[in-house]
């Protein structure tokens, strides 16, 4: 089964976040078809979490949705910005979603939360 295009996935995630009362915005538009997606979650307490695509080793091949893994947790905002600038230099086609949520909700399916 083909994976959902990045632009459709991002649009759906932003809409789903809005419906759940999670403040999420698109910070960077990437390749519509297959750009990697990164999500930062600002907990509004000086700590930010960064999630990126789960490594291939965490995938079983039958996922219906994209899986994510933590890249940095509880980091200072300047550290997250620096990391994302490095990611963009490495892959200029990536997408970047920014979430502000005191509870730290991202709305992402994490690889560690999948059965198996």
N, C-alpha and C positions, 0 to 999 in steps of 0.2 A: 504494500500500500504506500502510495506517495505521501510525503509529508506536506503539510499545509505551507503555502508560501509565507515568507517572513512578513510581508506587508499585511496579509490577511490575519496572521496570528497576532501581530502587534495591534492592529485595529480592534480585534476581538478582545484582547487582553485589556486594552485601555477602556473599552466599553464595559467589560465585566467588572473592572476595578471601580468604575464610576457607580455602577449599580450596587456594589458592596460598600460604598462610602469610603473608598480608598482614593486619595488624591494622587493620581498618576498622570504624568505628561511625557510626551515624546521629546527627548533632548537632541536626538540625532537620527536622521532617516538614513537607512542603509540600502543595500541591494534588495529590490522587491522580491526577487525569486528565492534567494538562499542566504541572505546576509545573517551572520551570527547575531544573537540578541543578548544584550547585557542589561541588567536591571540593578539600579542602586536604590536602597531603601534607607532614607534618612529618618531615624527614630526621634528626631527633634530634641535630642538630649546631648548633642555633640558627637554621637556615634552613628556611623553609616555602614551598612552592609552592602557588599557587591556580590552579585550572582551572575554566572555566565553559563554557557552551554556545558552540560555534563560531559565528562570525557567518554570517548567511544567505549572504553572498557566497562562503563556503567550501564551501557545500553544493551538490551536483549534482542533488539530487532523488531519487536512487535509493539512498540510504543505507538499510541495513537496521537500523542501530543509531544511537544518538546519537553525535555527534561533539563533541569538546571542543577548546578552545584555551587556551593559557596566558594567565592574566590578570596574575599577578605571579609571578616566579621568584626564589628565593633571598632572600626577604624575612624581616624579623624578625617573630616571632609577634604583637606588638602592632599592626604594620602590617596584617597579614592580618585580625586581629580587627576593626580599624577599617573596613577595606574591606568585610568581610562585614556589619557593622552598617549601612553605607550601602546595600549591596545589598538587605538585608532591608527597610529603610525604603522603598526603591524598589519592591520586589516581595515582599510578605509571604507569597506562596504558594510561595517557592522551597524547595528541598531542600538540605541541607548534609551531606555525608559527610566525615568526618575520618579520615585515614589516618596511621598512624605506621609509617614504613619507612625504615631507614637507607640502603637502596639507591635510595630515591626512586621506588619503583614505585607507580603509581596504578591500573593495570589498565584505563586509559581508552584509547579509540581517539581519537587526536588527528587533527584535520583535516589537518595537514601530513603525516600518515603514510598518507593514502589515495591510491590511484592517480589519476592524472589531473593 
